[in-house]
Amino acid sequence: MGGSDIIPGVSGGTMAFITGIYGRLVNAIASVRPRSLLHILRGDVSSFKKDVLAIDPLFLITLLAGIGTAALLMSRMILHILEGYPAEAFGLFLGLIVASSVLIAVQVKSRNTLAILFVGGGFLIGYLIGDLPTGSFDHSLLMIFITGMVALCAMILPGISGAYLTLILGQYEYLLQAIRDVSLPEILTFIAGGVVGILLFSRILRYLLDRYTAAVLAFLTGLMLGSTRVLIERIEEAGGFSPGAVAACVAGVLLIGGIEYLRKEKREHRLKKRD
């Protein structure tokens, strides 16, 4: 899951489903409650202990350790690829994002005018983000905190890559360097933002997904497609769509296709076991 979380376009949530831990992960996140801190302030240790056990602490610690290990191991490799083969790297990301967008669009059951408007609205916002001049997003701790809030909430959204959101917000390479160098201020700020984001927004996102699934998925489809402008511009800056960049783009599409195939196989296997 950590390996996929660090690659723009690959959803960590999808990998969690394939490996069979998605339900446990969602339940653990849903069990996190800010009120638990009030138990400590009141000296109610037993209630606090009960809340901690409810979030499946051993599971979360083990998972986070695996994600952190993958991030440390892969950050150097991805930075090397970005520095040596930028067009191919962003070509791969483009293929991953386009294929992921298509998979999200397939989940939109409604084809009415409202769904089309949400796709258009998402596309416009994504496209306008790409219109922002380079350097619009600084690397202050506040910006990193906000990025963490947005990126880590993506784990409960179907098919959305948190790493891609950090790329859109202009923090991807900077955070990779921070992980490689084990720069604790940036890393801890990003994690803190993620924790706050999950506490504040996870239930809102789950509510929207449960009641307005088609609208949310349509908006996400448009957002991802519109924001591919960022990747296309990065490819052009790195020398354009060379044969290598095109091949990498195709490889990205095939990779998402393979992941989706595994996901469906896993789901069918579970259904057969139930029967």
C-alpha positions as CSV (number, residue, x, y, z in Angstrom):
1,M,0.0,0.0,0.0
2,G,2.9,2.3,0.8
3,G,4.4,1.6,-2.6
4,S,1.3,2.6,-4.4
5,D,0.7,5.7,-2.1
6,I,3.9,7.3,-3.3
7,I,3.1,6.9,-7.1
8,P,0.7,9.5,-8.6
9,G,-2.2,7.8,-10.1
10,V,-2.2,4.5,-8.1
11,S,-4.7,4.5,-5.4
12,G,-3.6,3.2,-2.0
13,G,-7.2,2.4,-1.2
14,T,-7.4,0.1,-4.3
15,M,-4.3,-1.8,-3.1
16,A,-5.8,-2.1,0.4
17,F,-8.8,-3.7,-1.2
18,I,-6.7,-6.1,-3.3
19,T,-4.7,-7.2,-0.2
20,G,-7.9,-7.6,1.8
21,I,-7.5,-4.9,4.4
22,Y,-9.7,-2.2,3.0
23,G,-12.7,-2.9,5.3
24,R,-10.5,-3.1,8.4
25,L,-8.8,0.1,7.4
26,V,-12.1,2.0,6.9
27,N,-13.4,0.7,10.2
28,A,-10.2,1.8,12.0
29,I,-10.3,5.3,10.5
30,A,-14.1,5.6,11.3
31,S,-13.3,4.7,14.9
32,V,-11.0,7.7,15.4
33,R,-12.8,10.3,17.4
34,P,-11.5,13.7,18.6
35,R,-13.5,13.2,21.8
36,S,-11.0,10.6,22.9
37,L,-8.6,13.4,23.9
38,L,-11.3,14.8,26.3
39,H,-11.1,11.5,28.2
40,I,-7.5,12.2,28.9
41,L,-8.1,15.7,30.0
42,R,-10.8,14.5,32.3
43,G,-8.6,11.7,33.7
44,D,-11.0,9.0,32.3
45,V,-8.2,6.5,31.4
46,S,-10.6,3.5,31.0
47,S,-12.7,5.3,28.4
48,F,-9.6,6.5,26.6
49,K,-8.2,2.9,26.5
50,K,-11.5,1.7,25.1
51,D,-11.4,4.3,22.3
52,V,-7.8,3.4,21.5
53,L,-8.6,-0.3,21.2
54,A,-11.5,0.5,19.0
55,I,-9.2,1.9,16.3
56,D,-7.3,-1.4,16.0
57,P,-4.0,0.1,17.1
58,L,-1.7,-2.8,16.3
59,F,-3.1,-3.0,12.8
60,L,-2.6,0.7,12.2
61,I,0.9,0.8,13.6
62,T,1.9,-2.2,11.5
63,L,0.3,-0.6,8.4
64,L,1.9,2.8,9.0
65,A,5.3,1.1,9.5
66,G,4.9,-0.6,6.2
67,I,3.9,2.6,4.4
68,G,6.8,4.5,6.0
69,T,9.3,1.8,5.0
70,A,8.0,1.8,1.4
71,A,8.2,5.6,1.3
72,L,11.8,5.6,2.4
73,L,12.8,2.9,0.0
74,M,11.0,4.3,-3.0
75,S,11.6,8.0,-2.6
76,R,15.2,7.8,-3.8
77,M,14.3,5.7,-6.8
78,I,11.4,7.9,-7.9
79,L,13.5,11.1,-7.5
80,H,16.3,9.4,-9.6
81,I,13.7,8.6,-12.3
82,L,12.3,12.1,-12.2
83,E,15.7,13.7,-12.6
84,G,17.0,11.3,-15.3
85,Y,13.9,10.5,-17.2
86,P,11.3,13.3,-16.5
87,A,9.3,12.9,-19.7
88,E,8.9,9.2,-19.2
89,A,8.1,9.6,-15.5
90,F,5.3,12.1,-16.2
91,G,4.2,10.0,-19.2
92,L,3.7,7.1,-16.8
93,F,1.8,9.3,-14.4
94,L,-0.4,10.6,-17.2
95,G,-1.3,7.0,-18.3
96,L,-2.1,6.1,-14.6
97,I,-4.4,9.2,-14.2
98,V,-6.3,8.8,-17.4
99,A,-6.9,5.1,-16.8
100,S,-8.0,5.8,-13.2
101,S,-10.4,8.5,-14.4
102,V,-12.0,6.1,-16.8
103,L,-12.5,3.5,-14.0
104,I,-14.1,6.2,-11.8
105,A,-16.3,7.3,-14.7
106,V,-17.5,3.7,-15.2
107,Q,-18.8,3.7,-11.6
108,V,-21.0,6.7,-12.3
109,K,-24.4,4.9,-12.9
110,S,-26.2,8.1,-13.8
111,R,-25.9,9.7,-17.2
112,N,-28.3,12.6,-16.7
113,T,-27.6,16.3,-17.2
114,L,-26.6,16.8,-13.5
115,A,-23.9,14.2,-13.7
116,I,-22.5,15.8,-16.9
117,L,-22.5,19.2,-15.1
118,F,-20.5,17.7,-12.2
119,V,-18.0,16.2,-14.7
120,G,-17.7,19.6,-16.4
121,G,-17.3,21.5,-13.1
122,G,-14.6,19.1,-11.9
123,F,-12.8,19.4,-15.3
124,L,-12.9,23.2,-15.1
125,I,-11.5,23.3,-11.6
126,G,-8.7,20.8,-12.5
127,Y,-7.9,22.7,-15.7
128,L,-7.7,26.1,-13.8
129,I,-5.4,24.6,-11.2
130,G,-3.0,23.9,-14.1
131,D,-3.3,27.5,-15.2
132,L,-1.7,28.7,-12.0
133,P,1.9,29.9,-12.6
134,T,4.8,27.8,-11.4
135,G,5.6,28.6,-7.8
136,S,2.0,29.5,-6.8
137,F,2.1,26.9,-4.1
138,D,5.0,27.5,-1.7
139,H,6.7,24.9,0.5
140,S,5.8,26.5,3.8
141,L,4.8,24.2,6.7
142,L,1.3,25.6,6.4
143,M,1.1,24.5,2.8
144,I,2.5,21.1,3.6
145,F,-0.1,20.8,6.4
146,I,-2.9,21.6,4.0
147,T,-1.5,19.1,1.5
148,G,-1.5,16.4,4.1
149,M,-5.1,17.2,4.9
150,V,-6.1,16.8,1.3
151,A,-3.9,13.9,0.3
152,L,-4.5,11.5,3.2
153,C,-8.3,12.0,3.0
154,A,-8.0,10.6,-0.6
155,M,-7.5,7.1,0.8
156,I,-11.3,6.8,1.4
157,L,-12.2,8.1,-2.1
158,P,-12.5,5.4,-4.7
159,G,-9.6,5.4,-7.2
160,I,-8.1,8.8,-6.1
161,S,-4.4,8.9,-5.6
162,G,-3.1,11.0,-2.7
163,A,0.3,11.3,-4.3
164,Y,-1.4,12.8,-7.4
165,L,-3.0,15.5,-5.2
166,T,0.4,16.4,-3.8
167,L,1.6,16.7,-7.4
168,I,-1.3,19.1,-8.3
169,L,-0.5,21.1,-5.2
170,G,3.1,21.5,-6.2
171,Q,4.5,19.5,-3.2
172,Y,5.3,16.1,-4.8
173,E,9.0,16.3,-5.5
174,Y,9.6,18.5,-2.4
175,L,8.0,15.9,-0.1
176,L,9.9,13.1,-1.8
177,Q,13.1,14.9,-1.0
178,A,12.0,15.5,2.6
179,I,11.3,11.7,2.9
180,R,14.6,10.8,1.4
181,D,16.5,13.2,3.7
182,V,14.3,12.2,6.7
183,S,13.5,15.9,7.2
184,L,11.2,15.6,10.3
185,P,9.6,19.1,10.3
186,E,8.1,18.5,6.8
187,I,7.3,14.8,7.4
188,L,5.6,15.4,10.8
189,T,3.7,18.4,9.5
190,F,2.4,16.4,6.5
191,I,1.3,13.6,8.8
192,A,-0.3,16.0,11.3
193,G,-2.3,17.6,8.4
194,G,-3.4,14.1,7.4
195,V,-4.6,13.2,10.9
196,V,-6.6,16.5,11.1
197,G,-8.0,16.0,7.7
198,I,-9.2,12.5,8.4
199,L,-10.7,13.6,11.7
200,L,-12.5,16.6,10.2
201,F,-13.5,15.4,6.7
202,S,-13.6,11.5,6.6
203,R,-17.2,11.4,7.9
204,I,-18.3,14.2,5.5
205,L,-16.7,12.4,2.6
206,R,-18.3,9.1,3.6
207,Y,-21.7,10.8,3.9
208,L,-21.4,12.4,0.4
209,L,-20.3,9.1,-1.1
210,D,-23.2,7.2,0.5
211,R,-25.9,9.7,-0.5
212,Y,-24.6,11.4,-3.6
213,T,-22.4,8.7,-5.1
214,A,-22.9,9.6,-8.8
215,A,-22.3,13.3,-8.3
216,V,-19.1,12.8,-6.3
217,L,-17.7,10.3,-8.8
218,A,-18.6,12.5,-11.7
219,F,-16.9,15.5,-10.1
220,L,-13.8,13.4,-9.3
221,T,-13.7,12.1,-12.9
222,G,-13.7,15.7,-14.3
223,L,-11.2,16.9,-11.7
224,M,-8.7,14.2,-12.6
225,L,-9.1,14.7,-16.4
226,G,-8.9,18.5,-16.1
227,S,-5.8,18.4,-13.9
228,T,-3.9,16.2,-16.5
229,R,-3.0,19.5,-18.0
230,V,-0.3,19.7,-15.3
231,L,1.2,16.5,-16.4
232,I,1.0,17.3,-20.1
233,E,2.8,20.6,-19.5
234,R,5.5,18.8,-17.5
235,I,6.0,16.3,-20.3
236,E,6.3,19.2,-22.8
237,E,8.8,20.9,-20.6
238,A,10.9,17.7,-20.5
239,G,11.1,17.4,-24.3
240,G,7.6,16.4,-25.4
241,F,5.9,13.2,-26.2
242,S,8.9,11.1,-27.3
243,P,8.5,7.4,-28.0
244,G,9.7,6.7,-24.5
245,A,7.1,9.0,-23.0
246,V,4.3,7.5,-25.1
247,A,5.5,4.0,-24.1
248,A,5.5,5.0,-20.4
249,C,2.0,6.4,-20.8
250,V,0.8,3.1,-22.3
251,A,2.5,1.2,-19.5
252,G,0.6,3.4,-17.0
253,V,-2.7,2.5,-18.6
254,L,-1.8,-1.2,-18.6
255,L,-0.7,-1.1,-14.9
256,I,-4.1,0.4,-13.8
257,G,-5.8,-2.2,-16.0
258,G,-3.8,-5.0,-14.2
259,I,-4.6,-3.6,-10.8
260,E,-8.3,-3.4,-11.6
261,Y,-8.3,-7.0,-12.9
262,L,-6.8,-8.1,-9.6
263,R,-9.4,-6.1,-7.7
264,K,-12.2,-7.7,-9.6
265,E,-10.7,-11.2,-9.1
266,K,-10.4,-10.5,-5.4
267,R,-14.1,-9.4,-5.2
268,E,-15.3,-12.4,-7.2
269,H,-13.3,-14.7,-5.0
270,R,-14.9,-13.2,-1.9
271,L,-18.4,-13.6,-3.3
272,K,-17.7,-17.2,-4.1
273,K,-16.5,-17.9,-0.6
274,R,-19.7,-16.3,0.8
275,D,-21.9,-18.6,-1.4
